[in-house]
Amino acid sequence: MTLEQPYSVRVQTRDDGTLFVNDSLGRVFMLTPAGQWNLYAGYSF
């Protein structure tokens, strides 16, 4: 049985409405105002 580890999500916003969200592995995903998800070329903030 695999258990999930709880973690707190951090969210940052940019002036143009872009959201940056981290995952449990420290990766940062970027959601643009156009609705596109991208893996941001950076690490957890």
Jmol script that loads the backbone (N, CA, C; Angstrom):
load data "model"
ATOM      1  N   MET A   1       0.842  -1.183   0.000  1.00  0.00           N
ATOM      2  CA  MET A   1       0.000   0.000   0.000  1.00  0.00           C
ATOM      3  C   MET A   1       0.887   1.245   0.000  1.00  0.00           C
ATOM      4  N   THR A   2       0.597   2.165  -0.875  1.00  0.00           N
ATOM      5  CA  THR A   2       1.356   3.412  -0.965  1.00  0.00           C
ATOM      6  C   THR A   2       0.563   4.524  -0.303  1.00  0.00           C
ATOM      7  N   LEU A   3       1.232   5.251   0.567  1.00  0.00           N
ATOM      8  CA  LEU A   3       0.594   6.378   1.239  1.00  0.00           C
ATOM      9  C   LEU A   3       1.131   7.684   0.684  1.00  0.00           C
ATOM     10  N   GLU A   4       0.280   8.660   0.599  1.00  0.00           N
ATOM     11  CA  GLU A   4       0.708   9.976   0.135  1.00  0.00           C
ATOM     12  C   GLU A   4       1.180  10.798   1.325  1.00  0.00           C
ATOM     13  N   GLN A   5       2.237  11.569   1.107  1.00  0.00           N
ATOM     14  CA  GLN A   5       2.757  12.454   2.140  1.00  0.00           C
ATOM     15  C   GLN A   5       2.085  13.820   2.007  1.00  0.00           C
ATOM     16  N   PRO A   6       1.552  14.355   3.101  1.00  0.00           N
ATOM     17  CA  PRO A   6       0.946  15.683   3.030  1.00  0.00           C
ATOM     18  C   PRO A   6       2.025  16.762   2.860  1.00  0.00           C
ATOM     19  N   TYR A   7       1.698  17.822   2.195  1.00  0.00           N
ATOM     20  CA  TYR A   7       2.598  18.962   2.059  1.00  0.00           C
ATOM     21  C   TYR A   7       1.773  20.220   1.852  1.00  0.00           C
ATOM     22  N   SER A   8       2.393  21.343   2.097  1.00  0.00           N
ATOM     23  CA  SER A   8       1.723  22.629   1.905  1.00  0.00           C
ATOM     24  C   SER A   8       2.101  23.197   0.544  1.00  0.00           C
ATOM     25  N   VAL A   9       1.117  23.612  -0.176  1.00  0.00           N
ATOM     26  CA  VAL A   9       1.337  24.213  -1.492  1.00  0.00           C
ATOM     27  C   VAL A   9       1.632  25.689  -1.306  1.00  0.00           C
ATOM     28  N   ARG A  10       2.607  26.165  -2.053  1.00  0.00           N
ATOM     29  CA  ARG A  10       2.911  27.600  -2.065  1.00  0.00           C
ATOM     30  C   ARG A  10       2.496  28.148  -3.413  1.00  0.00           C
ATOM     31  N   VAL A  11       1.868  29.290  -3.373  1.00  0.00           N
ATOM     32  CA  VAL A  11       1.388  29.924  -4.606  1.00  0.00           C
ATOM     33  C   VAL A  11       1.921  31.346  -4.648  1.00  0.00           C
ATOM     34  N   GLN A  12       2.454  31.730  -5.802  1.00  0.00           N
ATOM     35  CA  GLN A  12       2.854  33.114  -6.036  1.00  0.00           C
ATOM     36  C   GLN A  12       2.175  33.588  -7.307  1.00  0.00           C
ATOM     37  N   THR A  13       1.938  34.877  -7.377  1.00  0.00           N
ATOM     38  CA  THR A  13       1.322  35.459  -8.559  1.00  0.00           C
ATOM     39  C   THR A  13       2.254  36.503  -9.160  1.00  0.00           C
ATOM     40  N   ARG A  14       2.053  36.742 -10.429  1.00  0.00           N
ATOM     41  CA  ARG A  14       2.810  37.775 -11.141  1.00  0.00           C
ATOM     42  C   ARG A  14       1.824  38.840 -11.570  1.00  0.00           C
ATOM     43  N   ASP A  15       2.301  40.028 -11.857  1.00  0.00           N
ATOM     44  CA  ASP A  15       1.428  41.163 -12.221  1.00  0.00           C
ATOM     45  C   ASP A  15       0.507  40.865 -13.392  1.00  0.00           C
ATOM     46  N   ASP A  16       0.942  39.985 -14.307  1.00  0.00           N
ATOM     47  CA  ASP A  16       0.109  39.686 -15.479  1.00  0.00           C
ATOM     48  C   ASP A  16      -0.941  38.611 -15.208  1.00  0.00           C
ATOM     49  N   GLY A  17      -1.036  38.136 -13.953  1.00  0.00           N
ATOM     50  CA  GLY A  17      -2.042  37.135 -13.602  1.00  0.00           C
ATOM     51  C   GLY A  17      -1.540  35.704 -13.631  1.00  0.00           C
ATOM     52  N   THR A  18      -0.275  35.494 -13.946  1.00  0.00           N
ATOM     53  CA  THR A  18       0.300  34.155 -13.964  1.00  0.00           C
ATOM     54  C   THR A  18       0.420  33.623 -12.544  1.00  0.00           C
ATOM     55  N   LEU A  19       0.065  32.348 -12.363  1.00  0.00           N
ATOM     56  CA  LEU A  19       0.197  31.686 -11.059  1.00  0.00           C
ATOM     57  C   LEU A  19       1.371  30.723 -11.099  1.00  0.00           C
ATOM     58  N   PHE A  20       2.128  30.669 -10.003  1.00  0.00           N
ATOM     59  CA  PHE A  20       3.209  29.714  -9.838  1.00  0.00           C
ATOM     60  C   PHE A  20       2.860  28.848  -8.640  1.00  0.00           C
ATOM     61  N   VAL A  21       2.851  27.523  -8.835  1.00  0.00           N
ATOM     62  CA  VAL A  21       2.455  26.568  -7.790  1.00  0.00           C
ATOM     63  C   VAL A  21       3.527  25.502  -7.689  1.00  0.00           C
ATOM     64  N   ASN A  22       3.942  25.175  -6.454  1.00  0.00           N
ATOM     65  CA  ASN A  22       4.940  24.125  -6.298  1.00  0.00           C
ATOM     66  C   ASN A  22       4.277  22.795  -5.978  1.00  0.00           C
ATOM     67  N   ASP A  23       5.003  21.691  -6.274  1.00  0.00           N
ATOM     68  CA  ASP A  23       4.507  20.363  -5.912  1.00  0.00           C
ATOM     69  C   ASP A  23       5.396  19.776  -4.815  1.00  0.00           C
ATOM     70  N   SER A  24       5.111  18.571  -4.397  1.00  0.00           N
ATOM     71  CA  SER A  24       5.830  17.951  -3.276  1.00  0.00           C
ATOM     72  C   SER A  24       7.279  17.617  -3.609  1.00  0.00           C
ATOM     73  N   LEU A  25       7.649  17.629  -4.887  1.00  0.00           N
ATOM     74  CA  LEU A  25       9.026  17.329  -5.291  1.00  0.00           C
ATOM     75  C   LEU A  25       9.861  18.598  -5.477  1.00  0.00           C
ATOM     76  N   GLY A  26       9.253  19.755  -5.231  1.00  0.00           N
ATOM     77  CA  GLY A  26       9.962  21.014  -5.360  1.00  0.00           C
ATOM     78  C   GLY A  26       9.898  21.636  -6.740  1.00  0.00           C
ATOM     79  N   ARG A  27       9.206  20.975  -7.660  1.00  0.00           N
ATOM     80  CA  ARG A  27       9.049  21.553  -9.001  1.00  0.00           C
ATOM     81  C   ARG A  27       8.030  22.685  -8.929  1.00  0.00           C
ATOM     82  N   VAL A  28       8.165  23.622  -9.838  1.00  0.00           N
ATOM     83  CA  VAL A  28       7.243  24.756  -9.882  1.00  0.00           C
ATOM     84  C   VAL A  28       6.515  24.734 -11.222  1.00  0.00           C
ATOM     85  N   PHE A  29       5.200  24.814 -11.166  1.00  0.00           N
ATOM     86  CA  PHE A  29       4.378  24.850 -12.365  1.00  0.00           C
ATOM     87  C   PHE A  29       3.813  26.246 -12.525  1.00  0.00           C
ATOM     88  N   MET A  30       3.685  26.664 -13.777  1.00  0.00           N
ATOM     89  CA  MET A  30       3.213  27.998 -14.098  1.00  0.00           C
ATOM     90  C   MET A  30       1.895  27.879 -14.853  1.00  0.00           C
ATOM     91  N   LEU A  31       0.859  28.562 -14.381  1.00  0.00           N
ATOM     92  CA  LEU A  31      -0.427  28.624 -15.064  1.00  0.00           C
ATOM     93  C   LEU A  31      -0.602  30.038 -15.600  1.00  0.00           C
ATOM     94  N   THR A  32      -0.658  30.150 -16.930  1.00  0.00           N
ATOM     95  CA  THR A  32      -0.785  31.465 -17.552  1.00  0.00           C
ATOM     96  C   THR A  32      -2.250  31.893 -17.604  1.00  0.00           C
ATOM     97  N   PRO A  33      -2.503  33.186 -17.776  1.00  0.00           N
ATOM     98  CA  PRO A  33      -3.887  33.653 -17.902  1.00  0.00           C
ATOM     99  C   PRO A  33      -4.632  32.997 -19.067  1.00  0.00           C
ATOM    100  N   ALA A  34      -3.904  32.485 -20.072  1.00  0.00           N
ATOM    101  CA  ALA A  34      -4.536  31.809 -21.207  1.00  0.00           C
ATOM    102  C   ALA A  34      -4.955  30.381 -20.861  1.00  0.00           C
ATOM    103  N   GLY A  35      -4.587  29.920 -19.649  1.00  0.00           N
ATOM    104  CA  GLY A  35      -5.003  28.587 -19.211  1.00  0.00           C
ATOM    105  C   GLY A  35      -4.022  27.482 -19.530  1.00  0.00           C
ATOM    106  N   GLN A  36      -2.772  27.818 -19.840  1.00  0.00           N
ATOM    107  CA  GLN A  36      -1.770  26.807 -20.163  1.00  0.00           C
ATOM    108  C   GLN A  36      -0.900  26.509 -18.946  1.00  0.00           C
ATOM    109  N   TRP A  37      -0.734  25.214 -18.621  1.00  0.00           N
ATOM    110  CA  TRP A  37       0.155  24.764 -17.554  1.00  0.00           C
ATOM    111  C   TRP A  37       1.516  24.475 -18.150  1.00  0.00           C
ATOM    112  N   ASN A  38       2.572  24.958 -17.527  1.00  0.00           N
ATOM    113  CA  ASN A  38       3.946  24.702 -17.958  1.00  0.00           C
ATOM    114  C   ASN A  38       4.796  24.393 -16.737  1.00  0.00           C
ATOM    115  N   LEU A  39       5.790  23.538 -16.908  1.00  0.00           N
ATOM    116  CA  LEU A  39       6.779  23.314 -15.871  1.00  0.00           C
ATOM    117  C   LEU A  39       7.735  24.486 -15.932  1.00  0.00           C
ATOM    118  N   TYR A  40       7.803  25.246 -14.852  1.00  0.00           N
ATOM    119  CA  TYR A  40       8.653  26.430 -14.813  1.00  0.00           C
ATOM    120  C   TYR A  40      10.104  25.988 -14.644  1.00  0.00           C
ATOM    121  N   ALA A  41      11.021  26.662 -15.305  1.00  0.00           N
ATOM    122  CA  ALA A  41      12.438  26.307 -15.254  1.00  0.00           C
ATOM    123  C   ALA A  41      13.069  26.879 -13.996  1.00  0.00           C
ATOM    124  N   GLY A  42      12.594  26.418 -12.865  1.00  0.00           N
ATOM    125  CA  GLY A  42      13.122  26.887 -11.594  1.00  0.00           C
ATOM    126  C   GLY A  42      12.791  25.880 -10.506  1.00  0.00           C
ATOM    127  N   TYR A  43      13.131  26.221  -9.301  1.00  0.00           N
ATOM    128  CA  TYR A  43      12.870  25.352  -8.169  1.00  0.00           C
ATOM    129  C   TYR A  43      11.965  26.043  -7.184  1.00  0.00           C
ATOM    130  N   SER A  44      11.596  25.306  -6.169  1.00  0.00           N
ATOM    131  CA  SER A  44      10.645  25.784  -5.183  1.00  0.00           C
ATOM    132  C   SER A  44      11.068  27.132  -4.610  1.00  0.00           C
ATOM    133  N   PHE A  45      10.106  28.006  -4.418  1.00  0.00           N
ATOM    134  CA  PHE A  45      10.384  29.339  -3.905  1.00  0.00           C
ATOM    135  C   PHE A  45      10.151  29.402  -2.415  1.00  0.00           C
TER     136      PHE A  45
END
end "model"
wireframe off; spacefill off
backbone 0.3
color backbone group
